[in-house]
Amino acid sequence: MIRKLTELDRTKVLDYLYKEASYNIFIIGDIEAFGFDKDFQTIYGEIENNEFISVQLFYNEHAIYYANKTVFNTAYLDIYKNHKFNYMSGKEELMTLIKPHLSQEFNFKPMHFCQATSIDIEVEITEEIKLVKTKEDVIKLYNLLITINEFGIQHKSLEDFIKSTEKGLEMGTKLYVEKDGKMVSTVATTADTTINAMVVGVATDTNYRKQGYASQLMISLMKEYIINKKKDLCLFYDNPKAGKIYKRLGFKDVGKWVMMSDVEGN
């Protein structure tokens, strides 16, 4: 049986998701932050004999599917008709199962999924590491990211970016290095749960690269989470060069993650 979950399901569904906490970092983070009664978030569960088989999250235009076995119940397809989503993500083997059933055409982007539980190298911190916490800081972040095509925010207005970023500050941390009066490098976390967080938004101005700013930011972030907060860090990468840097710092591959994006919606 598949049904919409409520606050009464919190403990049992989190127990199920925490068995693979790294893979479920987004679903766990959204449940812990927003619960079950927000208009922008809906969670469904497939339950048999009082045990969870799978979980489906809808968060704004994003959808995430998880099952602890390689299974997909096509009864979810009727639920999909009632939710507009431009992105669907999850374990590679699960997205491979789902993609042929989707009515719209999706791009299929596999990424390496890795995790850090320790710091494997010491990097000297020579720069002042700053925390994004004011509207002015968010504007500086926008001015940096809009110059980097990979982030795809060129179509996003400054007003919309400020609104979404300020909301995101509730779910993670954003650090940056400033030079010549502007933000030149940044790194952030999101989906900050009770035991881990996801690293996102690693970016450096093209004119300030190869100066060690990103490494200093990453090490600062890792110290804050792994040492001070006693939390693991996770991240995705699809660039082999970036992967080598992350592994040098202490990240290790744990599997593959796929982000599917609606061809027409994007």
C-alpha positions, 0 to 999 in steps of 0.5 A: 500500500502506498499512502501519504505520510503524516507526522505520526509516521515520523519516527518509523520512516526516519528509522527506515531512512537512517539505515542508509543515511548518506543516500537519504540525506535530502529526504531526512533533511527535509523531514527534519526541517519541514515535517509533513504539513508544508504546502511545498513538500509531500511525502509518500510511503509504500508499506507492507506488513507495517514495514517501509518498502520505499519512500517518495518525496516531492519538494517544490519541483524536485522529486526523490525516490528511495528504496532499500532494495532495487524495486519500484511499484508502478502504482506511484505513477498515478501519484506522479500525475498529481505532482509537477516535478522537473527533477527526479533523483536517487540511486542510479539503479533506482532511477534506471528502473523508473525512467522508462515509466515516466511520461515526460522525457528526462535527461539522465545524469549519473554522478559519483556519490562520496562521503567524508568521515575524517580529514586526510590532509592538513591545509594551512588556512591563510585566508579569512574564512567568512560566513554568508549571513546577511542580505549583502553577503547573498548579493555577493554570492549571486554576483559570483555564481552568475558568472559560472555557467555550471550553476545555471542561475543566469535565468534567475532574478536577484530577488528570487535568488535572495529569497531561496538562498535566505531560506536555504541558510536555515538548512546549512552553512555557506562560507566564502573568501573575499578579495578586492571587495568581492566574493571570489570563492565559496562552498556550502552545505545543505540538508544538514541533518542530525548526523551529516550534511551535503556539500554543495555550491563549490565555486571559484571566480575564474580569475582567482582559481589555482590559488588554494581558496577552494581547498581552504574553504573545504578544509574549514567546512570539514573541520566545522562538521567532522570535528566540531559538529561530529557530522559526516559530509557527503557530496556529488561530483562528475568531474574526475579532476574535482574528484581527485581533490575531494579524495585527497581531502578525505572523501571516499566514493560510496556509490552512484547517484542520478539526477534526471531533469525534464528536457522540456522543463529546463 
